[in-house]
Amino acid sequence: MKRIIIICEGPTEQEFCKDVLYSFLSSKEIYIQTPLIKKSGGGIVRWPILKQQIENHLLQDPTAFVTTFIDFYGLKDKHQFPGWIPSKTIQNKSHKMGFLESEMKASVQQNINERFEPYIQLHEFEGLLFNNLAAFKSQIPASEILNEAELEETIRNNPNPELINDTPDNAPSYRLKKLIKGYNKIVHGAILAEQIGLLNIRAKSPRFNYWLGRLENI
């Protein structure tokens, strides 16, 4: 059985991997581990710190593969990611993510980076949840959906939910906070992702689908 270590930015991504990705990849004889980013307390860290964690995992087990599950939304100049400054000139968001991922891979030790498959989620993990209204209505009581019309409009207007705006007032997590009473990103993220199902998530989210395709074919 192959092993993939998915370094998760926070407990929301970690829970998604355990609840949704684990059984899918297990069926393909791929075992996953989902450690959080170290030294962060939940959230992104400077690239040198994350790079060290990536390389440590790769060196500790010469048969394991390593990937990342981090959000583009939280990345800033201060995090010192490779290629970050030149990436600012790339307008196409998908191309920008691809460029940053290639720079991350190139930054890792050359003798082990063939087992590193970097992934940056555009813009936030929570964007994947804006997949279909039925999932929200089946899992969240009507009294807790604060604006069903706005929720429906957001889903309808974003056939690729990965592209939902990344400004502070329109980021997916902020939208969910406004739309769901008592929104808890870990709890609601888990139940919605399970209800939506991996097939539906992959069908609407091309970058996520491409990443998962790389993992299942390792």
N, C-alpha and C positions, 0 to 999 in steps of 0.2 A: 504494500500500500504506500502511495506517495504521501508526502507531508508538505503542507503549505502553512506558513506562519503569516497570518494577516494582522499587521500592526494597526490597531484601531485608534482613531483620534480620541474617541470618548466612549462612554458606556452605551450610547444610543447605537453607534455602529457595531459595537461588540455584541449587543443583544440581537441585532439584526443578523449578524453572522451565525450566532448560535441557533436562533429560531428558524431561519430561512435557508441560509447557505449550507449549514452543516449537513443536513440530511440529503440535500441535492448532491453535494460533492462526495459524500460518503457512498452514494449509489454508484459513483464512478471510481470507487476505490481510492479516493483522495481524503486524507484525514487533515482537518484544519485545527490550528491553535490560534487564539485571538487575544494576544496580550495587548494591553493599552500602551500608548506612548509613555515612556518613563520620564520622570522628573517634570511632569506637567500638571498633575492633579486634574487631568481632563482638559484637553485642548492641545493646540499645536505648540511646538517648541522650535528653537533655532535648528537649522539644518545640521550643523556639526553634531548636535546631540542626537538627533534622529538617525543620522548617518552611522554614528557609532553603534546604536542599537541594531540597525539593519546588518551591519558587518559582523557584530557579535553573534547574531542568530545564524548567519551564513557560515561563520567559522566554526561554531559549536557543532553543527551537524552538516557535513559535506554533501548530504543527500537531500536536504530540505530546500524548498523554495521559499522566498520571502516576498510579500507584497505589502502595499500600504493602502489604507482606507481613510483618507483625510479629505477635508473640505477645502476647496479653493477660497471660499468666502472669508476664512479667517487668516489667510496668508497676508503678511505685510513685509515691508522692506526690512524690518528688524529681524525677521526670521532667517534672512541670509540664504534663501534657497538658490541653488545654482541656476543660472539663466534668468533669474527674476527680473533684473533690470532690462535686458534686451527683450524679454517677453512682453513688456508693456507696449511695444510697438505693434504687436500682433493683434489685429482686430477680431478675427474669427476666434470665438471662444474655444471651439473644439481644437483648432490648430494650436492655440496658446497652451492648452492642457497637454497636448501631445509633445510640444516643445519642452515644457517644464519636466515632463516625465522622462524624456530622453536625456535631459541634462542631469536629472537625479541618477539615472542609471549609469551614466558616464562618470559621475562623481564617486561612485562606489569602487572599491578595489577591483582592478581589471581581472584578477585571477578568480574572482568569485561572483562578479556581477551578472554572469550569464544566468544565474539562478535568482536574480532580482527582477520582479515585474512591478514597477511603480504604478500607482494609480492615485489620481486626484479627482474627487467627485466635484462635478460642476452643477450648481454652485454649493449646495449643501445636500447632505443625505436626505433631509426632510423633503426636498423637491421631488424625490421619487414617490412620495406618498400622494401627490396630487395626480392620481392615476384615473380614478373613477369615483363618482359620487356614491354609487351603491355601497362601496366598502365603508365609507364614512357612516352612511345611514344604517347599515347593519350592525355596526360596532359601537356607535356613539348614540346615546339617547337623544331624541329630538330636542329635548329641553336644554341640552348641553351644546348643541350646534347653534351658535349665536347669530349667524347670518348665512342661511342655506343658499340664498340667491347669489351672494358674493362667492361662496365656495364653488357653486356650480359654474359660475362665470369664469373663475380662475382656471378650473379644469378644462372647460370648453375652449378657452382662449390660448391654452398652452398644450398643444398636442404632443410636444416634447417637454415634459415637466422639468427636465434638467436645465432648461433655459429660463426658468422663472427668475425674474429680476434679482440682482444681487445687491441692490442698495439697502441701507439699514432698514428703511420703512417697508420694503417689499420683499425682503429675504423670506424664503419658505418657512423658516422657524418662527419668524415674527408674524407672518400671516396666520399660521396655525394658532398662535397664542391669541390672536384677535378673534379667530373663528370658533375656537373650542373653549368652553368654560372649564377652568381648572386644568388647562393643558399641561400635561407632563410628557416631555419629549421622549423619555425612555419607555414609559407605559404605553402611551398612545402610538409611538413609533412602532413598537413591537406588534400590537394588536392590528394596526392598520396594514402593516407590511405582510403579516400572515394572511389576512383576509384578502388583500389584493392578489397575492400569489406571485411567485417568481416569473411565471410565463407572461403575465400581464405587465409586470415591471420591465422585463426585458423588451417586450414589444414596443413600449413607449419611450424607453430611455436608451438611446443608441450607444452612448459612451459606456454606461454601466454594462450593457449587453456585450460590448466588445471586450471589456475587462474580464467578465465572467467567462466568455468564450476562451480567452487566453488561459485562464485558470483551469478550466475543465479539460483543456487539451495539453496540459503540461506533461 
